[in-house]
């Protein structure tokens, strides 16, 4: 439960000082990870950034705590993999709070463009590089591809270990909750600064149903 205790220690710091500007170095020392890695977990668990939490606390008396759920963690389908460096091509963009990278990609036809210009059968990848203080998310939608295509950006993901979680359905908010609220707090692994990746390996667009893998970079 050390991870849960560390997260609550950060909340204690925020509660005690309610700082105008967060001491990110202090947060990193408490958590033992980078600030982007902390922020990513904090948003998934609390539904807001630390900056938003502090603003909310200045106008409210409601205090929040992080609590683990062991039973949920036991139900997760998870495997650890080591993957060599790979290249992703696609569209990179900033997603506003409340939106999602997949919805944004469908709206601007990025997925259709990528499908037409590459071979079929490869899973779509949704990369999340982290959240800003207003909970906007820097993301990228694309596929793994060894090459360059005009009009698309590329990102080389370094070699890393990944915890890969698999689920089927229409909504994956519950799976993310299980990962960040239950599994990671009890895990021996820590999330690294690399982007979190969602790999859509099967997609039935008519029924809005897919098989999804969530890749968490760890060390």
N, CA and C atoms as a LAMMPS dump frame, in Angstrom:
ITEM: TIMESTEP
0
ITEM: NUMBER OF ATOMS
657
ITEM: BOX BOUNDS ff ff ff
-5.0000000000000000e+02 5.0000000000000000e+02
-5.0000000000000000e+02 5.0000000000000000e+02
-5.0000000000000000e+02 5.0000000000000000e+02
ITEM: ATOMS id mol type element x y z
1 1 1 N 0.807 -1.208 0
2 1 2 C 0 0 0
3 1 3 C 0.851 1.274 0
4 2 1 N 2.169 1.151 -0.195
5 2 2 C 3.058 2.299 -0.136
6 2 3 C 2.65 3.361 -1.141
7 3 1 N 2.232 2.943 -2.335
8 3 2 C 1.829 3.892 -3.372
9 3 3 C 0.621 4.699 -2.923
10 4 1 N -0.356 4.045 -2.296
11 4 2 C -1.542 4.736 -1.787
12 4 3 C -1.139 5.747 -0.715
13 5 1 N -0.251 5.33 0.185
14 5 2 C 0.207 6.235 1.245
15 5 3 C 0.911 7.455 0.668
16 6 1 N 1.727 7.233 -0.364
17 6 2 C 2.432 8.353 -0.99
18 6 3 C 1.448 9.323 -1.657
19 7 1 N 0.445 8.761 -2.351
20 7 2 C -0.555 9.606 -2.992
21 7 3 C -1.31 10.444 -1.957
22 8 1 N -1.649 9.832 -0.835
23 8 2 C -2.338 10.577 0.211
24 8 3 C -1.431 11.601 0.875
25 9 1 N -0.12 11.337 0.903
26 9 2 C 0.822 12.318 1.433
27 9 3 C 0.852 13.558 0.545
28 10 1 N 0.727 13.345 -0.788
29 10 2 C 0.643 14.487 -1.702
30 10 3 C -0.625 15.285 -1.426
31 11 1 N -1.732 14.576 -1.204
32 11 2 C -2.991 15.261 -0.891
33 11 3 C -2.861 16.036 0.416
34 12 1 N -2.168 15.444 1.396
35 12 2 C -1.941 16.147 2.661
36 12 3 C -1.158 17.436 2.434
37 13 1 N -0.138 17.362 1.563
38 13 2 C 0.64 18.565 1.223
39 13 3 C -0.261 19.624 0.605
40 14 1 N -1.119 19.199 -0.321
41 14 2 C -2.015 20.143 -0.98
42 14 3 C -3.01 20.73 0.019
43 15 1 N -3.52 19.895 0.92
44 15 2 C -4.485 20.354 1.925
45 15 3 C -3.863 21.356 2.889
46 16 1 N -2.641 21.103 3.283
47 16 2 C -1.992 21.938 4.295
48 16 3 C -1.603 23.298 3.737
49 17 1 N -1.098 23.306 2.507
50 17 2 C -0.545 24.548 1.974
51 17 3 C -1.455 25.246 0.97
52 18 1 N -2.307 24.482 0.281
53 18 2 C -3.157 25.042 -0.775
54 18 3 C -2.365 26.049 -1.614
55 19 1 N -1.249 25.607 -2.206
56 19 2 C -0.325 26.538 -2.862
57 19 3 C -0.89 27.141 -4.139
58 20 1 N -0.478 28.377 -4.414
59 20 2 C -0.831 28.997 -5.692
60 20 3 C -0.078 28.309 -6.824
61 21 1 N 1.155 27.899 -6.535
62 21 2 C 1.981 27.186 -7.516
63 21 3 C 2.505 25.909 -6.869
64 22 1 N 2.234 24.784 -7.494
65 22 2 C 2.6 23.49 -6.923
66 22 3 C 4.107 23.294 -6.966
67 23 1 N 4.657 22.819 -5.878
68 23 2 C 6.065 22.455 -5.817
69 23 3 C 6.197 21.058 -6.436
70 24 1 N 6.396 21.018 -7.75
71 24 2 C 6.432 19.731 -8.449
72 24 3 C 7.587 18.861 -7.976
73 25 1 N 8.7 19.494 -7.584
74 25 2 C 9.83 18.736 -7.068
75 25 3 C 9.466 17.996 -5.799
76 26 1 N 8.699 18.644 -4.932
77 26 2 C 8.268 18.007 -3.689
78 26 3 C 7.347 16.836 -3.976
79 27 1 N 6.43 17.025 -4.912
80 27 2 C 5.524 15.943 -5.295
81 27 3 C 6.312 14.752 -5.832
82 28 1 N 7.31 15.034 -6.658
83 28 2 C 8.132 13.956 -7.23
84 28 3 C 8.901 13.21 -6.147
85 29 1 N 9.407 13.95 -5.165
86 29 2 C 10.141 13.297 -4.081
87 29 3 C 9.22 12.416 -3.245
88 30 1 N 8.011 12.861 -3.017
89 30 2 C 7.052 12.062 -2.247
90 30 3 C 6.675 10.793 -3.003
91 31 1 N 6.398 10.939 -4.3
92 31 2 C 5.89 9.821 -5.087
93 31 3 C 6.991 8.9 -5.598
94 32 1 N 8.219 9.436 -5.738
95 32 2 C 9.287 8.627 -6.301
96 32 3 C 9.146 8.418 -7.786
97 33 1 N 8.527 9.376 -8.471
98 33 2 C 8.359 9.287 -9.934
99 33 3 C 8.326 10.708 -10.483
100 34 1 N 8.274 10.849 -11.803
101 34 2 C 8.211 12.169 -12.416
102 34 3 C 6.83 12.784 -12.2
103 35 1 N 6.736 14.099 -12.376
104 35 2 C 5.441 14.764 -12.204
105 35 3 C 4.424 14.346 -13.264
106 36 1 N 4.82 14.227 -14.543
107 36 2 C 3.838 13.747 -15.533
108 36 3 C 3.285 12.36 -15.19
109 37 1 N 4.137 11.45 -14.695
110 37 2 C 3.663 10.12 -14.321
111 37 3 C 2.698 10.209 -13.142
112 38 1 N 3.019 11.055 -12.168
113 38 2 C 2.099 11.267 -11.05
114 38 3 C 0.777 11.85 -11.525
115 39 1 N 0.86 12.897 -12.347
116 39 2 C -0.349 13.576 -12.806
117 39 3 C -1.272 12.628 -13.555
118 40 1 N -0.676 11.752 -14.369
119 40 2 C -1.468 10.799 -15.132
120 40 3 C -2.275 9.895 -14.194
121 41 1 N -1.631 9.396 -13.156
122 41 2 C -2.314 8.534 -12.193
123 41 3 C -3.344 9.312 -11.387
124 42 1 N -2.99 10.53 -10.984
125 42 2 C -3.886 11.335 -10.169
126 42 3 C -5.186 11.626 -10.915
127 43 1 N -5.078 11.969 -12.186
128 43 2 C -6.279 12.261 -12.986
129 43 3 C -7.152 11.026 -13.112
130 44 1 N -6.542 9.865 -13.37
131 44 2 C -7.314 8.642 -13.534
132 44 3 C -8.041 8.268 -12.252
133 45 1 N -7.421 8.527 -11.097
134 45 2 C -8.018 8.145 -9.816
135 45 3 C -9.017 9.18 -9.323
136 46 1 N -8.627 10.448 -9.359
137 46 2 C -9.429 11.495 -8.743
138 46 3 C -10.383 12.181 -9.715
139 47 1 N -10.149 11.977 -11.026
140 47 2 C -11.013 12.626 -12.005
141 47 3 C -10.689 14.08 -12.226
142 48 1 N -9.535 14.528 -11.745
143 48 2 C -9.109 15.917 -11.897
144 48 3 C -7.596 15.978 -11.685
145 49 1 N -6.998 17.068 -12.146
146 49 2 C -5.576 17.258 -11.9
147 49 3 C -5.371 17.754 -10.464
148 50 1 N -4.125 17.718 -10.005
149 50 2 C -3.837 18.233 -8.672
150 50 3 C -4.148 19.725 -8.603
151 51 1 N -3.887 20.454 -9.679
152 51 2 C -4.193 21.879 -9.722
153 51 3 C -5.697 22.115 -9.552
154 52 1 N -6.5 21.293 -10.24
155 52 2 C -7.946 21.43 -10.11
156 52 3 C -8.417 21.078 -8.706
157 53 1 N -7.77 20.059 -8.114
158 53 2 C -8.138 19.66 -6.757
159 53 3 C -7.901 20.811 -5.77
160 54 1 N -6.756 21.471 -5.919
161 54 2 C -6.435 22.583 -5.028
162 54 3 C -7.422 23.732 -5.22
163 55 1 N -7.758 24.041 -6.47
164 55 2 C -8.737 25.105 -6.718
165 55 3 C -10.087 24.754 -6.1
166 56 1 N -10.465 23.48 -6.226
167 56 2 C -11.736 23.036 -5.664
168 56 3 C -11.733 23.127 -4.143
169 57 1 N -10.611 22.763 -3.528
170 57 2 C -10.519 22.792 -2.073
171 57 3 C -10.567 24.217 -1.52
172 58 1 N -10.144 25.163 -2.316
173 58 2 C -10.186 26.553 -1.851
174 58 3 C -11.61 27.072 -1.769
175 59 1 N -12.526 26.411 -2.461
176 59 2 C -13.918 26.863 -2.455
177 59 3 C -14.868 25.812 -1.901
178 60 1 N -14.324 24.766 -1.274
179 60 2 C -15.153 23.673 -0.773
180 60 3 C -14.53 23.074 0.469
181 61 1 N -15.358 22.391 1.273
182 61 2 C -14.86 21.729 2.479
183 61 3 C -14.718 20.222 2.287
184 62 1 N -14.967 19.746 1.081
185 62 2 C -14.936 18.298 0.814
186 62 3 C -13.503 17.833 0.614
187 63 1 N -13.037 16.935 1.455
188 63 2 C -11.683 16.398 1.368
189 63 3 C -11.746 14.994 0.786
190 64 1 N -10.847 14.664 -0.126
191 64 2 C -10.829 13.356 -0.771
192 64 3 C -9.619 12.559 -0.312
193 65 1 N -9.76 11.234 -0.325
194 65 2 C -8.663 10.338 0.012
195 65 3 C -8.582 9.242 -1.035
196 66 1 N -7.394 8.659 -1.202
197 66 2 C -7.197 7.527 -2.109
198 66 3 C -7.29 6.249 -1.294
199 67 1 N -8.162 5.333 -1.732
200 67 2 C -8.304 4.05 -1.043
201 67 3 C -8.197 2.921 -2.06
202 68 1 N -7.433 1.862 -1.768
203 68 2 C -7.292 0.742 -2.689
204 68 3 C -8.475 -0.208 -2.621
205 69 1 N -8.626 -1.043 -3.645
206 69 2 C -9.674 -2.063 -3.668
207 69 3 C -9.04 -3.37 -4.12
208 70 1 N -8.786 -4.27 -3.199
209 70 2 C -8.063 -5.505 -3.507
210 70 3 C -8.878 -6.437 -4.377
211 71 1 N -10.164 -6.543 -4.119
212 71 2 C -11 -7.481 -4.874
213 71 3 C -11.017 -7.145 -6.356
214 72 1 N -11.062 -5.845 -6.669
215 72 2 C -11.069 -5.433 -8.076
216 72 3 C -9.759 -5.811 -8.745
217 73 1 N -8.655 -5.661 -8.062
218 73 2 C -7.347 -5.921 -8.657
219 73 3 C -7.21 -7.37 -9.084
220 74 1 N -7.858 -8.271 -8.361
221 74 2 C -7.7 -9.689 -8.649
222 74 3 C -8.38 -10.092 -9.948
223 75 1 N -9.256 -9.233 -10.493
224 75 2 C -10.036 -9.589 -11.668
225 75 3 C -9.395 -9.142 -12.973
226 76 1 N -8.275 -8.459 -12.922
227 76 2 C -7.698 -7.852 -14.111
228 76 3 C -6.884 -8.863 -14.911
229 77 1 N -7.099 -8.851 -16.236
230 77 2 C -6.317 -9.674 -17.165
231 77 3 C -5.086 -8.865 -17.548
232 78 1 N -3.914 -9.269 -17.049
233 78 2 C -2.704 -8.465 -17.232
234 78 3 C -1.502 -9.346 -17.516
235 79 1 N -0.641 -8.882 -18.449
236 79 2 C 0.611 -9.569 -18.766
237 79 3 C 1.736 -8.54 -18.843
238 80 1 N 2.942 -8.962 -18.496
239 80 2 C 4.109 -8.094 -18.592
240 80 3 C 4.895 -8.46 -19.842
241 81 1 N 5.205 -7.449 -20.674
242 81 2 C 5.953 -7.671 -21.911
243 81 3 C 7.119 -6.692 -21.991
244 82 1 N 8.169 -7.128 -22.674
245 82 2 C 9.284 -6.247 -23.022
246 82 3 C 9.221 -6.017 -24.519
247 83 1 N 9.141 -4.77 -24.943
248 83 2 C 8.98 -4.457 -26.359
249 83 3 C 10.109 -3.544 -26.81
250 84 1 N 10.696 -3.881 -27.957
251 84 2 C 11.754 -3.049 -28.52
252 84 3 C 11.177 -1.731 -29.016
253 85 1 N 12.063 -0.775 -29.292
254 85 2 C 11.628 0.527 -29.784
255 85 3 C 10.81 0.36 -31.061
256 86 1 N 9.773 1.195 -31.206
257 86 2 C 8.931 1.115 -32.399
258 86 3 C 8.447 2.506 -32.775
259 87 1 N 8.07 2.654 -34.037
260 87 2 C 7.649 3.936 -34.578
261 87 3 C 6.143 3.959 -34.785
262 88 1 N 5.515 5.078 -34.394
263 88 2 C 4.083 5.273 -34.6
264 88 3 C 3.889 6.48 -35.512
265 89 1 N 3.052 6.345 -36.525
266 89 2 C 2.675 7.489 -37.353
267 89 3 C 1.204 7.788 -37.109
268 90 1 N 0.857 9.059 -37.175
269 90 2 C -0.537 9.418 -36.948
270 90 3 C -0.713 10.907 -36.807
271 91 1 N -1.758 11.275 -36.088
272 91 2 C -2.1 12.669 -35.841
273 91 3 C -1.991 12.943 -34.34
274 92 1 N -1.239 13.989 -34.005
275 92 2 C -1.053 14.376 -32.611
276 92 3 C -1.868 15.631 -32.341
277 93 1 N -2.545 15.657 -31.187
278 93 2 C -3.419 16.788 -30.908
279 93 3 C -3.659 16.923 -29.413
280 94 1 N -4.197 18.078 -29.031
281 94 2 C -4.578 18.33 -27.646
282 94 3 C -6.077 18.106 -27.509
283 95 1 N -6.46 17.239 -26.588
284 95 2 C -7.857 16.892 -26.369
285 95 3 C -8.34 17.607 -25.123
286 96 1 N -9.458 18.324 -25.232
287 96 2 C -9.99 19.051 -24.098
288 96 3 C -10.626 18.112 -23.084
289 97 1 N -10.675 18.552 -21.823
290 97 2 C -11.25 17.744 -20.752
291 97 3 C -12.668 17.323 -21.112
292 98 1 N -12.973 16.048 -20.853
293 98 2 C -14.294 15.515 -21.153
294 98 3 C -14.381 14.83 -22.499
295 99 1 N -13.382 15.059 -23.363
296 99 2 C -13.346 14.4 -24.667
297 99 3 C -12.414 13.202 -24.591
298 100 1 N -12.315 12.461 -25.684
299 100 2 C -11.426 11.321 -25.757
300 100 3 C -10.673 11.311 -27.066
301 101 1 N -9.499 10.669 -27.09
302 101 2 C -8.682 10.659 -28.294
303 101 3 C -9.378 9.935 -29.436
304 102 1 N -10.134 8.864 -29.125
305 102 2 C -10.803 8.106 -30.184
306 102 3 C -11.942 8.92 -30.788
307 103 1 N -12.708 9.626 -29.952
308 103 2 C -13.796 10.456 -30.465
309 103 3 C -13.25 11.573 -31.352
310 104 1 N -12.145 12.178 -30.904
311 104 2 C -11.542 13.253 -31.686
312 104 3 C -11.037 12.749 -33.024
313 105 1 N -10.474 11.544 -33.042
314 105 2 C -9.95 10.99 -34.288
315 105 3 C -11.078 10.69 -35.276
316 106 1 N -12.189 10.183 -34.759
317 106 2 C -13.319 9.901 -35.65
318 106 3 C -13.88 11.194 -36.243
319 107 1 N -13.918 12.244 -35.435
320 107 2 C -14.493 13.504 -35.889
321 107 3 C -13.702 14.143 -37.016
322 108 1 N -12.357 14.02 -36.993
323 108 2 C -11.571 14.676 -38.042
324 108 3 C -11.058 13.698 -39.098
325 109 1 N -11.609 12.479 -39.104
326 109 2 C -11.323 11.473 -40.144
327 109 3 C -9.886 10.966 -40.125
328 110 1 N -9.166 11.142 -39.029
329 110 2 C -7.781 10.656 -38.965
330 110 3 C -7.706 9.154 -39.158
331 111 1 N -8.628 8.42 -38.529
332 111 2 C -8.591 6.969 -38.633
333 111 3 C -8.77 6.506 -40.073
334 112 1 N -9.73 7.12 -40.767
335 112 2 C -9.975 6.731 -42.146
336 112 3 C -8.766 7.031 -43.036
337 113 1 N -8.116 8.15 -42.796
338 113 2 C -6.928 8.508 -43.577
339 113 3 C -5.812 7.489 -43.368
340 114 1 N -5.587 7.11 -42.128
341 114 2 C -4.526 6.156 -41.83
342 114 3 C -4.838 4.794 -42.433
343 115 1 N -6.097 4.374 -42.37
344 115 2 C -6.507 3.075 -42.922
345 115 3 C -6.23 3.005 -44.417
346 116 1 N -6.457 4.105 -45.119
347 116 2 C -6.279 4.124 -46.565
348 116 3 C -4.815 4.094 -46.977
349 117 1 N -3.927 4.586 -46.129
350 117 2 C -2.531 4.773 -46.514
351 117 3 C -1.597 3.702 -45.973
352 118 1 N -2.129 2.75 -45.211
353 118 2 C -1.291 1.697 -44.643
354 118 3 C -1.952 0.35 -44.845
355 119 1 N -1.184 -0.716 -44.584
356 119 2 C -1.75 -2.044 -44.714
357 119 3 C -2.735 -2.31 -43.599
358 120 1 N -3.756 -3.127 -43.885
359 120 2 C -4.781 -3.435 -42.9
360 120 3 C -4.262 -4.478 -41.912
361 121 1 N -4.995 -4.644 -40.827
362 121 2 C -4.664 -5.679 -39.858
363 121 3 C -3.885 -5.195 -38.661
364 122 1 N -3.332 -3.991 -38.736
365 122 2 C -2.589 -3.469 -37.592
366 122 3 C -3.552 -2.746 -36.645
367 123 1 N -3.35 -2.899 -35.334
368 123 2 C -4.248 -2.24 -34.388
369 123 3 C -4.053 -0.728 -34.389
370 124 1 N -5.135 0.005 -34.182
371 124 2 C -5.037 1.436 -33.979
372 124 3 C -4.476 1.69 -32.587
373 125 1 N -3.619 2.694 -32.481
374 125 2 C -2.996 3.03 -31.209
375 125 3 C -3.395 4.439 -30.794
376 126 1 N -3.847 4.564 -29.564
377 126 2 C -4.14 5.861 -28.984
378 126 3 C -3.127 6.151 -27.887
379 127 1 N -2.257 7.136 -28.095
380 127 2 C -1.2 7.455 -27.147
381 127 3 C -1.603 8.652 -26.293
382 128 1 N -1.421 8.539 -24.993
383 128 2 C -1.669 9.652 -24.083
384 128 3 C -0.339 10.074 -23.465
385 129 1 N 0.082 11.314 -23.761
386 129 2 C 1.363 11.823 -23.271
387 129 3 C 1.23 12.517 -21.915
388 130 1 N 0.002 12.673 -21.432
389 130 2 C -0.193 13.281 -20.127
390 130 3 C -1.204 14.398 -20.157
391 131 1 N -1.431 14.998 -18.974
392 131 2 C -2.456 16.017 -18.793
393 131 3 C -1.835 17.332 -18.351
394 132 1 N -2.434 18.441 -18.815
395 132 2 C -2.059 19.764 -18.338
396 132 3 C -2.887 20.1 -17.098
397 133 1 N -2.633 21.258 -16.514
398 133 2 C -3.333 21.641 -15.298
399 133 3 C -4.83 21.782 -15.47
400 134 1 N -5.294 22.068 -16.698
401 134 2 C -6.728 22.184 -16.948
402 134 3 C -7.341 20.859 -17.399
403 135 1 N -6.591 19.779 -17.271
404 135 2 C -7.005 18.412 -17.601
405 135 3 C -7.096 18.175 -19.111
406 136 1 N -6.617 19.124 -19.93
407 136 2 C -6.511 18.837 -21.349
408 136 3 C -5.408 17.803 -21.539
409 137 1 N -5.58 16.944 -22.527
410 137 2 C -4.695 15.793 -22.712
411 137 3 C -3.966 15.892 -24.045
412 138 1 N -2.663 15.686 -24.011
413 138 2 C -1.903 15.617 -25.254
414 138 3 C -1.92 14.176 -25.733
415 139 1 N -2.471 13.956 -26.912
416 139 2 C -2.624 12.59 -27.398
417 139 3 C -2.238 12.436 -28.853
418 140 1 N -2.217 11.198 -29.299
419 140 2 C -1.897 10.878 -30.683
420 140 3 C -2.653 9.616 -31.072
421 141 1 N -3.21 9.611 -32.262
422 141 2 C -3.889 8.436 -32.795
423 141 3 C -3.14 7.971 -34.024
424 142 1 N -2.817 6.691 -34.106
425 142 2 C -2.048 6.219 -35.249
426 142 3 C -1.879 4.719 -35.241
427 143 1 N -0.865 4.252 -35.951
428 143 2 C -0.533 2.831 -35.982
429 143 3 C 0.982 2.679 -35.943
430 144 1 N 1.423 1.497 -35.591
431 144 2 C 2.844 1.192 -35.647
432 144 3 C 3.23 1.016 -37.114
433 145 1 N 4.247 1.742 -37.549
434 145 2 C 4.588 1.75 -38.975
435 145 3 C 6.043 2.147 -39.148
436 146 1 N 6.803 1.333 -39.875
437 146 2 C 8.223 1.619 -40.115
438 146 3 C 8.363 2.436 -41.39
439 147 1 N 8.169 3.715 -41.266
440 147 2 C 8.279 4.57 -42.434
441 147 3 C 7.686 5.938 -42.143
442 148 1 N 7.659 6.771 -43.167
443 148 2 C 7.129 8.13 -43.054
444 148 3 C 6.048 8.307 -44.104
445 149 1 N 4.942 8.924 -43.723
446 149 2 C 3.866 9.237 -44.66
447 149 3 C 3.612 10.732 -44.603
448 150 1 N 3.635 11.385 -45.741
449 150 2 C 3.452 12.83 -45.805
450 150 3 C 2.122 13.229 -45.181
451 151 1 N 2.172 14.262 -44.347
452 151 2 C 0.966 14.761 -43.71
453 151 3 C 0.695 14.161 -42.343
454 152 1 N 1.526 13.177 -41.954
455 152 2 C 1.352 12.542 -40.654
456 152 3 C 2.613 12.726 -39.821
457 153 1 N 2.423 12.801 -38.516
458 153 2 C 3.549 12.92 -37.602
459 153 3 C 4.019 11.531 -37.185
460 154 1 N 5.229 11.474 -36.646
461 154 2 C 5.754 10.202 -36.175
462 154 3 C 6.291 10.362 -34.76
463 155 1 N 6.241 9.273 -34.022
464 155 2 C 6.767 9.241 -32.666
465 155 3 C 7.475 7.911 -32.468
466 156 1 N 8.734 7.972 -32.06
467 156 2 C 9.494 6.746 -31.783
468 156 3 C 9.394 6.449 -30.295
469 157 1 N 8.786 5.322 -29.974
470 157 2 C 8.631 4.909 -28.579
471 157 3 C 9.831 4.047 -28.199
472 158 1 N 10.614 4.438 -27.206
473 158 2 C 11.818 3.684 -26.843
474 158 3 C 11.486 2.288 -26.322
475 159 1 N 12.493 1.431 -26.302
476 159 2 C 12.319 0.099 -25.728
477 159 3 C 11.89 0.233 -24.272
478 160 1 N 10.95 -0.613 -23.875
479 160 2 C 10.409 -0.502 -22.523
480 160 3 C 9.702 -1.789 -22.124
481 161 1 N 9.451 -1.901 -20.83
482 161 2 C 8.568 -2.943 -20.308
483 161 3 C 7.163 -2.36 -20.214
484 162 1 N 6.175 -3.201 -20.521
485 162 2 C 4.785 -2.753 -20.518
486 162 3 C 3.91 -3.746 -19.761
487 163 1 N 3.041 -3.215 -18.926
488 163 2 C 1.952 -4.011 -18.388
489 163 3 C 0.788 -3.865 -19.348
490 164 1 N 0.314 -4.989 -19.896
491 164 2 C -0.74 -4.954 -20.908
492 164 3 C -2.021 -5.544 -20.313
493 165 1 N -3.069 -4.722 -20.276
494 165 2 C -4.372 -5.115 -19.747
495 165 3 C -5.34 -5.261 -20.916
496 166 1 N -6.135 -6.314 -20.917
497 166 2 C -7.048 -6.59 -22.025
498 166 3 C -8.49 -6.615 -21.542
499 167 1 N -9.375 -6.006 -22.34
500 167 2 C -10.795 -6.001 -21.997
501 167 3 C -11.612 -5.912 -23.279
502 168 1 N -12.879 -6.295 -23.17
503 168 2 C -13.818 -6.213 -24.284
504 168 3 C -15 -5.358 -23.849
505 169 1 N -15.536 -4.568 -24.76
506 169 2 C -16.735 -3.829 -24.4
507 169 3 C -16.893 -2.535 -25.151
508 170 1 N -17.799 -1.704 -24.637
509 170 2 C -18.093 -0.416 -25.247
510 170 3 C -17.446 0.741 -24.492
511 171 1 N -17.231 0.548 -23.219
512 171 2 C -16.631 1.594 -22.391
513 171 3 C -15.548 0.983 -21.522
514 172 1 N -14.428 1.689 -21.405
515 172 2 C -13.293 1.145 -20.679
516 172 3 C -12.931 1.98 -19.457
517 173 1 N -13.873 2.838 -19.041
518 173 2 C -13.617 3.639 -17.848
519 173 3 C -13.459 2.743 -16.619
520 174 1 N -14.255 1.678 -16.54
521 174 2 C -14.166 0.787 -15.382
522 174 3 C -12.815 0.08 -15.351
523 175 1 N -12.301 -0.311 -16.534
524 175 2 C -11.003 -0.963 -16.56
525 175 3 C -9.911 0.003 -16.115
526 176 1 N -9.963 1.245 -16.565
527 176 2 C -8.969 2.221 -16.136
528 176 3 C -9.041 2.438 -14.63
529 177 1 N -10.26 2.45 -14.098
530 177 2 C -10.406 2.586 -12.648
531 177 3 C -9.752 1.411 -11.929
532 178 1 N -9.938 0.203 -12.455
533 178 2 C -9.346 -0.97 -11.818
534 178 3 C -7.824 -0.904 -11.868
535 179 1 N -7.297 -0.424 -13.006
536 179 2 C -5.843 -0.337 -13.154
537 179 3 C -5.254 0.658 -12.163
538 180 1 N -5.82 1.886 -12.13
539 180 2 C -5.2 2.953 -11.349
540 180 3 C -5.631 2.97 -9.884
541 181 1 N -6.819 2.478 -9.59
542 181 2 C -7.277 2.481 -8.204
543 181 3 C -6.888 1.212 -7.457
544 182 1 N -6.778 0.096 -8.184
545 182 2 C -6.584 -1.181 -7.509
546 182 3 C -5.263 -1.846 -7.846
547 183 1 N -4.963 -2.006 -9.132
548 183 2 C -3.798 -2.797 -9.51
549 183 3 C -2.48 -2.085 -9.222
550 184 1 N -2.293 -0.896 -9.792
551 184 2 C -1.008 -0.211 -9.662
552 184 3 C -0.637 0.118 -8.211
553 185 1 N -1.597 0.529 -7.37
554 185 2 C -1.201 0.796 -5.975
555 185 3 C -0.636 -0.419 -5.256
556 186 1 N -1.002 -1.63 -5.688
557 186 2 C -0.528 -2.838 -5.037
558 186 3 C 0.61 -3.505 -5.798
559 187 1 N 0.943 -2.957 -6.971
560 187 2 C 1.931 -3.591 -7.833
561 187 3 C 3.349 -3.223 -7.424
562 188 1 N 4.295 -4.086 -7.784
563 188 2 C 5.716 -3.799 -7.566
564 188 3 C 6.263 -2.843 -8.619
565 189 1 N 5.492 -2.573 -9.68
566 189 2 C 5.959 -1.746 -10.79
567 189 3 C 5.537 -0.298 -10.61
568 190 1 N 6.349 0.614 -11.185
569 190 2 C 6.034 2.031 -11.212
570 190 3 C 5.883 2.475 -12.659
571 191 1 N 4.949 3.385 -12.883
572 191 2 C 4.724 3.879 -14.234
573 191 3 C 5.821 4.853 -14.628
574 192 1 N 6.318 4.701 -15.863
575 192 2 C 7.384 5.57 -16.355
576 192 3 C 6.794 6.768 -17.089
577 193 1 N 7.672 7.603 -17.672
578 193 2 C 7.242 8.821 -18.36
579 193 3 C 6.773 8.588 -19.788
580 194 1 N 6.914 7.387 -20.308
581 194 2 C 6.465 7.119 -21.675
582 194 3 C 4.94 7.214 -21.739
583 195 1 N 4.385 7.435 -22.92
584 195 2 C 2.924 7.564 -23.014
585 195 3 C 2.204 6.256 -22.699
586 196 1 N 1.046 6.387 -22.093
587 196 2 C 0.138 5.252 -21.971
588 196 3 C -0.484 5.006 -23.343
589 197 1 N -0.619 3.734 -23.721
590 197 2 C -1.117 3.406 -25.057
591 197 3 C -2.365 2.54 -24.956
592 198 1 N -3.375 2.902 -25.737
593 198 2 C -4.545 2.05 -25.915
594 198 3 C -4.469 1.459 -27.316
595 199 1 N -4.463 0.127 -27.406
596 199 2 C -4.39 -0.561 -28.695
597 199 3 C -5.743 -1.195 -28.987
598 200 1 N -6.411 -0.684 -29.999
599 200 2 C -7.711 -1.226 -30.403
600 200 3 C -7.456 -2.338 -31.417
601 201 1 N -7.5 -3.603 -30.956
602 201 2 C -7.139 -4.732 -31.809
603 201 3 C -8.312 -5.272 -32.612
604 202 1 N -9.538 -5.058 -32.138
605 202 2 C -10.746 -5.436 -32.871
606 202 3 C -11.77 -4.329 -32.671
607 203 1 N -12.422 -3.907 -33.764
608 203 2 C -13.345 -2.782 -33.648
609 203 3 C -14.565 -3.017 -34.545
610 204 1 N -15.739 -3.076 -33.915
611 204 2 C -17.014 -3.149 -34.617
612 204 3 C -17.654 -1.776 -34.506
613 205 1 N -17.43 -0.941 -35.518
614 205 2 C -17.899 0.442 -35.434
615 205 3 C -19.424 0.542 -35.446
616 206 1 N -20.093 -0.418 -36.104
617 206 2 C -21.556 -0.381 -36.157
618 206 3 C -22.168 -0.54 -34.771
619 207 1 N -21.564 -1.4 -33.964
620 207 2 C -22.081 -1.654 -32.621
621 207 3 C -21.274 -0.949 -31.536
622 208 1 N -20.278 -0.137 -31.949
623 208 2 C -19.433 0.6 -30.998
624 208 3 C -18.853 -0.344 -29.946
625 209 1 N -18.247 -1.429 -30.431
626 209 2 C -17.724 -2.473 -29.535
627 209 3 C -16.335 -2.84 -30.003
628 210 1 N -15.403 -3.001 -29.058
629 210 2 C -14.054 -3.356 -29.484
630 210 3 C -13.311 -4.14 -28.413
631 211 1 N -12.226 -4.772 -28.855
632 211 2 C -11.282 -5.395 -27.941
633 211 3 C -10.148 -4.403 -27.764
634 212 1 N -9.862 -4.06 -26.542
635 212 2 C -8.883 -3.02 -26.263
636 212 3 C -7.801 -3.527 -25.327
637 213 1 N -6.564 -3.148 -25.641
638 213 2 C -5.434 -3.39 -24.75
639 213 3 C -4.931 -2.049 -24.238
640 214 1 N -4.722 -1.956 -22.958
641 214 2 C -4.128 -0.757 -22.354
642 214 3 C -2.709 -1.098 -21.957
643 215 1 N -1.746 -0.373 -22.528
644 215 2 C -0.322 -0.608 -22.254
645 215 3 C 0.169 0.469 -21.281
646 216 1 N 0.594 0.043 -20.12
647 216 2 C 1.147 0.961 -19.12
648 216 3 C 2.655 0.78 -19.088
649 217 1 N 3.457 1.806 -19.433
650 217 2 C 4.926 1.683 -19.396
651 217 3 C 5.419 1.661 -17.947
652 218 1 N 6.22 0.668 -17.612
653 218 2 C 6.641 0.525 -16.214
654 218 3 C 8.147 0.229 -16.124
655 219 1 N 8.646 0.363 -14.912
656 219 2 C 10.037 -0.018 -14.618
657 219 3 C 10.087 -0.659 -13.257
